[in-house]
Amino acid sequence: MERVQFQQEQMLAELRDLVQKGLFTQVEVKQIMKKRTQFETALVRRIAKKGDFLRYAAYEMGLEQLRRKRLQRLNLPKTKATISDYALVRRQFHILERALRRFKADVGLWTQYIQVAKRAGARSLVGRITARALQLHPNVPSLYIIAASHELSHTSPSAARSLLQRGLRLNADSIDLWREYVRMELHFIEGMRRRWNVLGIPVEEEKKKSIDDGQMDIDIDIGDTGNPVFINDDQEQKPPDEVVTAEQGGDAGEAARKAIMEGAIVKSAMSSAAKGMLYLNFVHSNCSHAELEALPRIDLFTQLENLIRTYPCQPQLRTILLDELYFLLQQAVPHDPQAIKMQATRRLRELTSEKAKDGALSEKERLVDSLQYANEQLMNAVNHGPVHGSRVEISAIYADFVKEWCQLPTLDATLKQYLTSSLHVLAQRLDASPILRATYLRIQLCDSVPSKKIVKLARRYSLSTDSPEVWLARLDIEKIVNEDDIKSTWSLARSAVHDCQNKDGVEKVWLWGLDHLTNLYENREALFENLLKQSMENPSDRSIHQTLLLRYVSDVVYAECSDSANRHNLIRKIPIAYMPTKTVWESLFSHESAYQQDAMRLEDGLPADQVSDSYAQVPFLGVYRGADALSMVEQAIIELEDDENLNAGMPSYFSFTSLQIVGIGTGSNLTLDGVVECDAAIMDGITSDFGSIGAVPGVKNPIRLASTVLRHSRKPDVLGRIRPLTLVSNGAHEFARRNGVETVPPESMISPQAARDWQKWVERYKDAREGVVSEVDPLPDDVMQDTVGAVGLDSFGNMAAGVSRTYSGGLLLKCSGRVGEVSDDSAGSRKSNQLSQAAVFGAGCWAQLSSDGRTGLACSISGVGEHIIQAGLARAIGDAYWSSERIERQGHGQVDVHELLVSILTERFYRPASDRGTARPNAGVLLLTREAQEDGSAIPLLWCDDPSASPECKQI
């Protein structure tokens, strides 16, 4: 608070002076002091916020404005300046200085400080601020532009040029800097022209003056954001050094003046800009020099052209500079489609285009010549495109060019016919781009009712391509001339565009009939259901399916004619038949909330607007509850991992995450080295995504780490690397730490009971290995507790499965780094270097849905890992299930899942294990199936099997 009191003391003199002048009252001064104290208190906090400084500065700016207005209103006599005349402005600077000491990296704050100083007229301060800002942020182009603007506004063109040149050396890829540098040189040329006119030095361009005197009496400079800033001519300017030669007499002076007036300096600047861009493209790309032309910076040339055309300079100079610009464009990127378009349409832009398009064609002949030139240049580029990608792009540019001009209502019919004929010639080529054909058909469709020739042409074009644009054009044409067969044409279009990469276009084809054929379908609900079933047949159509389902919700479920009972039935059907996504559920909530003003109540009594609309929590109308299958399985296994009755349970320890004592279980068995390790895996049925971890120490819930690996594998890598599906040992532990999965000290996972068991059996193991005893009894079953697992089915029909050999899963004396077991009769121990089923794809868990999403299965396996891995047991059960389902669909009889389990376990697991001499093959199966019924619904069935009991089934 001492700093606050110090600042308060500094305010007293200025506040006293404001009261003495009658600008503020005592009450107002007290309010000012109170407000400032609040701001100062906020600024001295340990972590001050930038907003506090900005609000404080804004408050002081408001006070200064109020002071000025009151001073003007009171009309006080002019006296010697006192402290209150400058203290408020000085305080603004002081606040911003303090802010910059804390937030030096904030470029926006530097810019605000400069603007405040400019408004206050503090010229020298602006210079100091910009110098400091550039020293800290040399790679921010806007700061160089602001600094150059400041120097130019105070008649320092040489300093401005130096600033911009320094900025370009450090930021050669900044288009804004190049544009402002060229603008400054244009300003220099115009300034020299007027100077020489005043001095009586002859200038050749003076004879061709085209801009009125009033406009040319002002100079143009660059502003803070690139906008023109006008500076009066009466400012005294000291001639820069480069002018000296031009103002000398004789041939040398005349030649120098001529070079300046013809834009030699601007030409040099533009040439440097073009070369600088090409060099940067070459440095920052991994392509050869031949491929370099495919990396243009067309924006640079576009902005420079716009600058030269709009800058108030002599017409002759403008023409010279444009010629140079187009020459550089041709040299830099000769084959770039946008550059070709820019070159081809140059003459059209030089016409009075607005008048031409409005019908006032005073220069009709020039318009015809310019249009013909542009058309021929673009056609030539389409015919002789250097590479396929460029040809496709230039074809799209030409199509847009023809379409734009043909849509002008004032365009002469002859010119329109000329353009459409040219387009037709290109569209007839065998390798013509689909966009050319689609555009030609669209233009013909706009002119009149399509003729039979156009219909035939549309059919021929569409049958040879999967382009959505061509098919959409054909559909629009067919709807007009052949409405009877339009349904079959639409169906053909959906099939034809199926493999097209333009998914937005494919989506338009699917939606076309919904927008144009409503009168041809009496049952709109049946139409939607048919489309939804088709879109579910291929996983690549998921985005289309979601869009259709959203339209189904808005157009059918919440149609105006839909009653409440029917609406509820349709909603109940959505999760069963159509696999809705989070976005669809959000739409349902939104529509229902709007439909019922009093907010629909769910079964649990919460209003709809208070229920989370996330994918993990979408209970709607009380029909389905719970999270998605993957999260359900993960949480279920976490409960088993934390269960005190299993050897998955941890001993008591203090959790820093939950800030409480956690775990009262008997603890997990130890490896041969006396540590606790764990394995886990989880699989998503709808995507077949899989994640697993093995031999990981110090992780509280291994299934959570496996789930994190799965979700991490779904994200694209910035370097294009393949995401891992399985992580082991210390690498997995480090991954857990980086991704927020709770870790614990490895020693905290050892319970006293587990330590006693380990000590007892490790001594027997060493005695057997050293020959002290000839035989050791095998490990008893009470220290061989094994894997936990879960299967799940969510309300959307998705299924998931998971398995966790938690904290070594209970198998005692395994080798460190091992997550599987094999018998060792000499010691009665279990040891191996292989992964267990808990971490191997297709061994410990399996989840999969059918292509239509109506049926599926999720399987979790427990037992001896090596035996399960050799059998690939989980996947073997899945493959057998899908084979039996195909047999059932073909009408060859119904296959009992009970018999299928018995067969697989016998033939693929028990018998091969016994043949290998395994004394105790061990496996337990938890199988969840979702089986279709005759009425179109699907029911879940849970099947269980273990070595000590027969397979049994019960319906959930």
Summary of the structure (lengths in Angstrom):
residues: 956
radius of gyration: 39.7
end to end distance: 68.3
largest distance: 121.1
contacts: 3075
relative contact order: 0.03
helix: 58%
strand: 10%
